[in-house]
Amino acid sequence: MALMDLKDKKILTILDQNARTPLSKIAKKVRLSKQVVDYRIKNMMKKNIITCFTIHCDLTKLGYTTFEVFLRFRNLGEKKEEEVIAHIVNHPFTKWVVESAGEWDLAFTLYARNLLEFESDIEELIGDISDYVEKYQTSTVLSIQDSYLKLLKKKDDFQTKPIRKQFVVDREIEKIDEIDIRIIQELQENARVNLVKIANKLNVSADIIRYRLKNLINKGIIVEFKTEVNFKTLGYNWYKIVLDLKRCSESYEKKILTQIKQIPNLTYLVRCLGEWDYALHIHAKSNEEFRKILLYVREKLGEIIFSFESLIVFTMHKSQTLPYGVAEQLIKDMKQPVKKPRKKA
């Protein structure tokens, strides 16, 4: 487990709230020089406490819904499993891929513009590996709510962030162009990158990049500059609980949701439509601690739970807010000629 002193914890807390916070601002808050802050950030990356700086986007604004898939494998050795996982990771529309143990061996999310498009993509993807898939389940992701890491108390804690919608409703799709997409791609690779560097790479002025970035934020397309923290290096195991709840009134479900958000060590809450109603991502420092949390869930939600499953998550193989397939599809659509309405006879 990687050790951090109070200064490191303060720096990481600031970066977790906004990965683009300037060194000068961090230095002022933690009362260190910019050079020392820079050194400490690089050291946390070297220790793999920080894995990267990236962004979160709301692709519902661009017409995309998120779908989640659970896979159970069969007849799969270690080498073949690596090939199957690589096949899913390399799919142009997969957003997030994790390896797990329990009822399911792999979970991943995938973007599509509608249910028919998703069904076509998943049929093709599963078809390519059908010899090794015992069963799978799918669901539509309605919303996601993750948490800030609070390290400055005697005991680590998590504070929820705003809910991010993942399901397209009937609303006007925001218009962006190829420069906007390339800016998102650059920030996805490094959210702390200097905007002048992006400008030079895209052969436009830095002022244009600043204006475009501000516009992407104002439109709600870029919703967060995110510091990816490797919880494993901080001594945490990653668990997932999926809940199927009994049908109830809207007011009672709101009460249940309040109780769910009070579950200890809840780092990620997913609202689903399908086999499961909620997926809870829990970080606990031992199986014993997770068992206590599981007992807490049963005690508080037992009356409303129809069924549930728990998984332990081992490895995250992919996490991209804008997979290249979505980017290229958007660019391709931009280049399509706009059909003019027919003139009345």
C-alpha positions as CSV (number, residue, x, y, z in Angstrom):
1,M,0.0,0.0,0.0
2,A,1.4,3.4,-1.0
3,L,1.8,5.9,1.8
4,M,0.9,9.6,1.6
5,D,1.6,12.4,4.0
6,L,-0.9,15.2,4.8
7,K,0.4,17.4,2.0
8,D,0.0,14.6,-0.6
9,K,-3.6,14.0,0.6
10,K,-4.4,17.7,0.3
11,I,-3.0,17.9,-3.2
12,L,-4.9,14.7,-4.3
13,T,-8.1,16.0,-2.8
14,I,-7.8,19.3,-4.8
15,L,-7.0,17.4,-8.0
16,D,-9.8,15.0,-7.4
17,Q,-12.2,17.9,-7.4
18,N,-10.7,19.5,-10.5
19,A,-7.8,17.9,-12.4
20,R,-7.0,21.1,-14.2
21,T,-6.4,23.1,-11.1
22,P,-3.2,25.1,-11.8
23,L,0.0,24.4,-9.9
24,S,0.0,28.0,-8.6
25,K,-3.5,27.6,-7.0
26,I,-2.6,24.2,-5.5
27,A,0.6,25.6,-4.1
28,K,-1.2,28.5,-2.4
29,K,-3.7,26.1,-0.8
30,V,-1.2,23.7,0.5
31,R,1.5,26.3,1.3
32,L,4.2,24.8,-0.9
33,S,6.1,26.0,-3.9
34,K,4.9,25.2,-7.4
35,Q,8.0,23.1,-8.0
36,V,7.4,21.0,-4.9
37,V,3.7,20.5,-5.8
38,D,4.8,19.4,-9.3
39,Y,7.3,17.0,-7.8
40,R,4.7,15.5,-5.4
41,I,2.2,15.0,-8.2
42,K,4.7,13.3,-10.4
43,N,5.7,11.1,-7.5
44,M,2.1,10.1,-6.9
45,M,1.9,9.1,-10.5
46,K,5.2,7.2,-10.2
47,K,3.7,5.3,-7.2
48,N,0.6,4.6,-9.3
49,I,-1.6,6.4,-6.8
50,I,-2.7,8.7,-9.7
51,T,-3.1,6.7,-12.9
52,C,-4.0,9.6,-15.2
53,F,-5.9,12.9,-15.6
54,T,-8.9,12.7,-17.9
55,I,-12.4,14.1,-18.4
56,H,-16.0,13.0,-18.2
57,C,-18.3,13.9,-21.0
58,D,-22.1,13.8,-21.2
59,L,-22.6,12.1,-24.5
60,T,-26.4,12.1,-24.2
61,K,-25.9,15.7,-25.4
62,L,-24.5,14.2,-28.6
63,G,-27.2,11.6,-28.9
64,Y,-25.6,8.6,-27.3
65,T,-26.9,6.3,-24.6
66,T,-24.8,4.0,-22.4
67,F,-25.5,0.3,-22.1
68,E,-24.0,-2.2,-19.7
69,V,-23.2,-5.8,-20.4
70,F,-22.2,-8.7,-18.0
71,L,-20.5,-11.8,-19.4
72,R,-20.0,-15.2,-17.9
73,F,-17.2,-17.2,-19.7
74,R,-16.8,-20.9,-20.4
75,N,-13.9,-23.1,-21.8
76,L,-11.5,-20.3,-21.4
77,G,-7.8,-20.6,-20.5
78,E,-5.6,-17.7,-19.4
79,K,-4.3,-16.9,-22.9
80,K,-7.6,-17.2,-24.6
81,E,-9.2,-15.0,-21.9
82,E,-6.7,-12.3,-22.6
83,E,-7.6,-12.5,-26.3
84,V,-11.3,-12.3,-25.6
85,I,-10.9,-9.3,-23.2
86,A,-8.7,-7.6,-25.8
87,H,-11.4,-8.1,-28.4
88,I,-13.9,-6.3,-26.2
89,V,-11.4,-3.5,-25.2
90,N,-10.6,-2.9,-28.8
91,H,-14.2,-2.5,-29.9
92,P,-14.6,1.0,-31.1
93,F,-17.7,1.8,-29.0
94,T,-16.8,0.2,-25.6
95,K,-16.4,2.8,-22.9
96,W,-15.4,0.9,-19.8
97,V,-14.2,-2.7,-19.3
98,V,-13.5,-4.5,-16.0
99,E,-12.6,-8.0,-15.0
100,S,-14.4,-9.5,-12.1
101,A,-15.2,-12.7,-10.1
102,G,-18.5,-13.9,-8.9
103,E,-21.6,-14.6,-11.0
104,W,-19.9,-12.6,-13.9
105,D,-16.4,-12.6,-15.2
106,L,-16.5,-9.4,-17.2
107,A,-18.5,-6.2,-17.2
108,F,-18.4,-3.5,-19.8
109,T,-20.3,-0.5,-21.1
110,L,-20.9,0.5,-24.7
111,Y,-22.2,3.6,-26.4
112,A,-25.0,3.5,-29.0
113,R,-27.4,6.0,-30.4
114,N,-30.5,3.8,-29.9
115,L,-31.5,0.3,-28.8
116,L,-31.5,-1.1,-32.3
117,E,-27.9,0.1,-32.8
118,F,-26.9,-1.4,-29.5
119,E,-28.5,-4.8,-30.2
120,S,-26.8,-4.9,-33.6
121,D,-23.4,-4.1,-32.0
122,I,-23.7,-6.5,-29.1
123,E,-25.0,-9.3,-31.4
124,E,-21.9,-8.9,-33.6
125,L,-19.5,-8.5,-30.6
126,I,-20.9,-11.6,-28.7
127,G,-21.1,-13.5,-32.0
128,D,-17.3,-13.2,-32.5
129,I,-16.6,-14.8,-29.1
130,S,-19.8,-17.0,-28.7
131,D,-17.7,-20.2,-28.2
132,Y,-16.5,-18.7,-24.9
133,V,-19.6,-17.0,-23.6
134,E,-21.8,-19.1,-21.3
135,K,-24.4,-16.3,-20.8
136,Y,-24.7,-12.5,-20.8
137,Q,-27.1,-9.9,-19.5
138,T,-27.6,-6.3,-20.7
139,S,-29.1,-3.2,-19.2
140,T,-29.6,0.5,-20.2
141,V,-27.7,2.9,-17.9
142,L,-30.0,5.8,-16.9
143,S,-27.6,7.7,-14.7
144,I,-24.3,7.6,-12.9
145,Q,-23.2,9.3,-9.7
146,D,-19.6,8.9,-8.5
147,S,-17.9,10.4,-5.4
148,Y,-15.1,12.7,-4.4
149,L,-12.4,11.0,-2.3
150,K,-12.1,12.7,1.2
151,L,-8.7,11.9,2.7
152,L,-8.4,14.6,5.3
153,K,-10.4,13.0,8.0
154,K,-9.2,10.4,10.5
155,K,-11.0,7.8,8.3
156,D,-11.2,8.0,4.5
157,D,-14.6,9.0,3.3
158,F,-16.5,9.6,0.0
159,Q,-18.7,12.6,-1.0
160,T,-21.2,12.2,-3.8
161,K,-20.9,14.3,-7.0
162,P,-23.7,15.5,-9.2
163,I,-25.7,12.9,-11.1
164,R,-24.6,12.4,-14.8
165,K,-27.4,11.3,-17.2
166,Q,-26.5,8.4,-19.5
167,F,-29.8,7.9,-21.3
168,V,-30.9,10.0,-24.3
169,V,-34.4,11.6,-23.8
170,D,-36.2,13.6,-26.4
171,R,-34.2,16.8,-26.6
172,E,-32.2,18.7,-29.1
173,I,-28.7,17.3,-29.8
174,E,-25.9,19.7,-29.3
175,K,-23.9,20.6,-32.4
176,I,-20.1,20.3,-32.3
177,D,-17.4,20.1,-35.1
178,E,-14.2,18.1,-35.6
179,I,-12.1,20.7,-33.7
180,D,-14.3,20.2,-30.7
181,I,-14.0,16.4,-30.9
182,R,-10.2,16.7,-31.2
183,I,-10.0,18.9,-28.1
184,I,-12.1,16.3,-26.2
185,Q,-9.7,13.6,-27.4
186,E,-6.6,15.5,-26.3
187,L,-8.1,16.3,-22.8
188,Q,-9.2,12.7,-22.5
189,E,-5.5,11.6,-22.8
190,N,-4.3,14.3,-20.4
191,A,-6.8,16.7,-18.7
192,R,-3.9,18.9,-17.5
193,V,-2.3,19.4,-20.9
194,N,-1.4,23.0,-21.8
195,L,-4.0,24.5,-24.2
196,V,-1.2,26.0,-26.3
197,K,0.1,22.5,-26.9
198,I,-3.4,21.5,-28.1
199,A,-3.6,24.6,-30.3
200,N,-0.2,23.8,-31.9
201,K,-1.3,20.2,-32.6
202,L,-4.6,21.2,-34.2
203,N,-3.0,24.2,-36.0
204,V,-5.3,26.8,-34.5
205,S,-4.7,29.7,-32.0
206,A,-4.7,29.1,-28.3
207,D,-7.6,31.7,-28.0
208,I,-9.8,29.5,-30.2
209,I,-9.0,26.4,-28.0
210,R,-9.9,28.4,-24.9
211,Y,-13.2,29.6,-26.4
212,R,-14.1,26.1,-27.7
213,L,-13.3,24.5,-24.3
214,K,-15.4,27.1,-22.5
215,N,-18.2,26.4,-24.9
216,L,-18.0,22.6,-24.4
217,I,-18.2,23.2,-20.7
218,N,-21.2,25.6,-21.0
219,K,-23.1,23.2,-23.2
220,G,-22.6,20.5,-20.5
221,I,-20.7,18.2,-22.9
222,I,-17.5,18.3,-20.7
223,V,-18.8,17.9,-17.2
224,E,-15.7,17.1,-15.2
225,F,-11.9,17.2,-15.2
226,K,-11.2,13.9,-13.5
227,T,-8.1,12.6,-11.6
228,E,-8.2,8.8,-11.8
229,V,-7.1,7.4,-8.5
230,N,-5.9,3.8,-8.2
231,F,-7.7,2.7,-5.0
232,K,-5.7,-0.5,-4.8
233,T,-2.5,1.4,-4.1
234,L,-4.4,3.1,-1.2
235,G,-5.3,-0.3,0.3
236,Y,-8.8,-0.7,-1.1
237,N,-10.5,-3.7,-2.8
238,W,-13.2,-2.9,-5.4
239,Y,-16.6,-4.6,-5.1
240,K,-19.8,-4.3,-6.9
241,I,-23.4,-5.0,-5.7
242,V,-26.2,-5.2,-8.2
243,L,-29.8,-4.8,-6.9
244,D,-33.1,-5.8,-8.3
245,L,-35.8,-4.0,-6.3
246,K,-39.5,-4.8,-5.8
247,R,-41.8,-2.4,-7.6
248,C,-42.8,0.5,-5.5
249,S,-44.2,4.1,-5.7
250,E,-42.0,6.9,-7.0
251,S,-42.0,8.6,-3.5
252,Y,-41.0,5.4,-1.8
253,E,-38.2,4.8,-4.3
254,K,-36.8,8.3,-3.6
255,K,-36.7,7.3,0.1
256,I,-34.8,4.1,-0.8
257,L,-32.4,6.1,-3.0
258,T,-31.6,8.3,0.1
259,Q,-30.8,5.1,2.0
260,I,-28.6,3.8,-0.8
261,K,-26.6,6.9,-0.8
262,Q,-25.9,6.4,2.9
263,I,-24.2,3.1,2.3
264,P,-20.6,3.3,3.6
265,N,-17.8,3.5,1.1
266,L,-20.1,3.9,-1.9
267,T,-17.9,5.4,-4.7
268,Y,-20.1,4.9,-7.7
269,L,-23.9,4.6,-8.1
270,V,-25.5,3.5,-11.3
271,R,-29.2,3.6,-12.1
272,C,-30.2,0.9,-14.6
273,L,-33.1,-0.3,-16.7
274,G,-33.1,-4.0,-17.3
275,E,-32.3,-7.0,-15.1
276,W,-31.0,-4.7,-12.3
277,D,-32.2,-1.4,-10.9
278,Y,-29.0,-0.2,-9.3
279,A,-25.3,-1.1,-9.4
280,L,-23.3,-0.1,-6.3
281,H,-19.6,0.2,-6.5
282,I,-18.0,-0.2,-3.1
283,H,-14.4,0.2,-2.0
284,A,-13.4,-1.6,1.2
285,K,-10.1,-2.4,2.7
286,S,-10.9,-6.1,3.3
287,N,-13.4,-8.8,2.6
288,E,-14.5,-8.5,6.2
289,E,-15.2,-4.8,5.8
290,F,-17.2,-5.5,2.6
291,R,-19.2,-8.2,4.4
292,K,-20.2,-5.7,7.0
293,I,-21.3,-3.3,4.3
294,L,-23.3,-6.1,2.6
295,L,-25.0,-6.9,5.9
296,Y,-25.8,-3.2,6.2
297,V,-27.4,-3.2,2.7
298,R,-29.5,-6.2,3.7
299,E,-30.6,-4.6,6.9
300,K,-31.5,-1.3,5.4
301,L,-33.0,-2.4,2.1
302,G,-34.1,-6.0,2.8
303,E,-37.8,-5.2,2.6
304,I,-37.4,-3.8,-0.9
305,I,-34.7,-6.0,-2.4
306,F,-36.1,-8.7,-4.7
307,S,-32.6,-10.1,-5.5
308,F,-29.0,-9.1,-5.5
309,E,-25.5,-10.3,-6.6
310,S,-22.1,-9.2,-5.5
311,L,-18.8,-9.2,-7.4
312,I,-15.2,-8.4,-6.7
313,V,-13.6,-6.3,-9.4
314,F,-9.9,-7.1,-10.2
315,T,-8.8,-5.1,-13.1
316,M,-10.0,-2.1,-15.2
317,H,-8.9,-2.7,-18.8
318,K,-10.5,0.4,-20.3
319,S,-12.0,3.7,-19.4
320,Q,-12.7,6.3,-22.1
321,T,-15.3,9.0,-22.1
322,L,-15.1,9.3,-25.9
323,P,-14.2,6.0,-27.6
324,Y,-12.7,6.5,-31.0
325,G,-15.7,4.8,-32.7
326,V,-18.0,7.5,-31.3
327,A,-15.5,10.2,-32.4
328,E,-15.2,8.9,-35.9
329,Q,-19.0,8.4,-36.2
330,L,-19.6,12.0,-35.2
331,I,-17.1,13.3,-37.7
332,K,-18.5,11.1,-40.4
333,D,-22.0,12.4,-39.7
334,M,-20.8,16.0,-39.9
335,K,-19.5,15.4,-43.4
336,Q,-22.8,14.0,-44.6
337,P,-24.7,16.5,-46.8
338,V,-27.7,18.0,-45.2
339,K,-30.9,16.8,-47.0
340,K,-33.0,19.7,-48.2
341,P,-36.7,19.4,-47.7
342,R,-38.7,18.6,-50.8
343,K,-40.4,21.5,-52.5
344,K,-44.2,21.3,-52.6
345,A,-45.6,20.7,-56.0
